[in-house]
Amino acid sequence: MKLDTSLPHSPSAQLAEAQAEQIVQVLQKRWNGEEPPSEFPPIKLKGILGSLGKKHGFGLVADRPLTGRVPRLLKSGILWMYKYHHGY
């Protein structure tokens, strides 16, 4: 199995979550005595959001760049959802 250590994405929590899912697949296959996949499909990120100061932000959602308050508000909402969403 060849591991590619370079990725076309910058480090982010979204990327780490996608990589963790791939690691789980490999561990489950090895645990069951099966051969792990030789390749994985490319990781697709849903978007990038960041904040600049207290009121402004930046983002890239569906290949469309965003700046201003909207990406800041989106990021705040996503962080709130991760903190308080319990899966039901």
C-alpha positions as CSV (number, residue, x, y, z in Angstrom):
1,M,0.0,0.0,0.0
2,K,1.5,3.3,-1.1
3,L,0.7,6.3,1.1
4,D,0.8,9.8,-0.4
5,T,2.0,12.2,2.3
6,S,1.3,15.3,0.3
7,L,-2.3,16.5,-0.1
8,P,-3.7,19.2,-2.3
9,H,-5.5,20.8,0.7
10,S,-4.3,23.0,3.5
11,P,-4.7,21.6,7.0
12,S,-8.1,21.9,8.5
13,A,-10.6,20.1,10.8
14,Q,-12.6,19.1,7.8
15,L,-9.6,17.4,6.2
16,A,-8.6,15.8,9.5
17,E,-12.1,14.3,9.8
18,A,-12.0,12.9,6.2
19,Q,-8.5,11.4,6.9
20,A,-9.8,9.9,10.1
21,E,-12.6,8.1,8.3
22,Q,-10.0,6.6,5.9
23,I,-7.9,5.4,8.8
24,V,-10.9,3.8,10.4
25,Q,-11.6,1.9,7.1
26,V,-8.0,0.6,7.1
27,L,-8.1,-0.5,10.8
28,Q,-11.5,-2.2,10.4
29,K,-10.2,-4.2,7.4
30,R,-7.0,-5.2,9.2
31,W,-9.0,-6.2,12.3
32,N,-11.2,-8.5,10.2
33,G,-8.1,-10.0,8.5
34,E,-9.0,-8.4,5.1
35,E,-6.7,-6.5,2.8
36,P,-7.0,-2.7,3.2
37,P,-7.8,-0.7,0.1
38,S,-4.8,0.1,-2.1
39,E,-6.3,3.5,-3.0
40,F,-8.9,5.9,-1.6
41,P,-11.1,8.2,-3.6
42,P,-9.9,11.9,-3.6
43,I,-11.0,13.9,-0.5
44,K,-13.5,16.6,-1.4
45,L,-13.8,19.4,1.0
46,K,-17.2,21.2,1.4
47,G,-15.7,24.7,1.7
48,I,-13.3,26.8,3.7
49,L,-14.4,29.5,6.2
50,G,-12.3,31.8,8.3
51,S,-12.6,35.0,10.3
52,L,-10.7,38.3,10.2
53,G,-11.2,40.4,13.2
54,K,-14.6,40.8,15.0
55,K,-16.9,41.4,12.1
56,H,-15.3,40.2,8.8
57,G,-14.6,36.8,7.4
58,F,-13.6,35.0,4.3
59,G,-14.6,31.8,2.7
60,L,-14.7,29.5,-0.3
61,V,-18.0,27.7,-0.7
62,A,-18.7,25.7,-3.9
63,D,-15.7,27.3,-5.7
64,R,-17.2,30.8,-5.0
65,P,-15.1,33.2,-2.9
66,L,-16.9,35.1,-0.1
67,T,-15.8,38.0,2.0
68,G,-17.5,40.2,4.7
69,R,-20.0,39.3,7.4
70,V,-21.7,36.4,5.7
71,P,-18.8,33.9,5.9
72,R,-18.2,35.0,9.5
73,L,-21.8,34.3,10.3
74,L,-21.7,30.9,8.5
75,K,-18.5,29.9,10.5
76,S,-20.1,30.9,13.8
77,G,-23.2,28.8,12.9
78,I,-21.2,25.8,12.0
79,L,-19.1,26.0,15.2
80,W,-22.3,26.3,17.2
81,M,-23.8,23.3,15.5
82,Y,-20.7,21.1,16.2
83,K,-20.8,22.2,19.8
84,Y,-24.5,21.7,20.5
85,H,-25.7,19.1,18.0
86,H,-26.1,15.7,19.6
87,G,-27.1,13.6,16.6
88,Y,-30.8,13.6,17.0
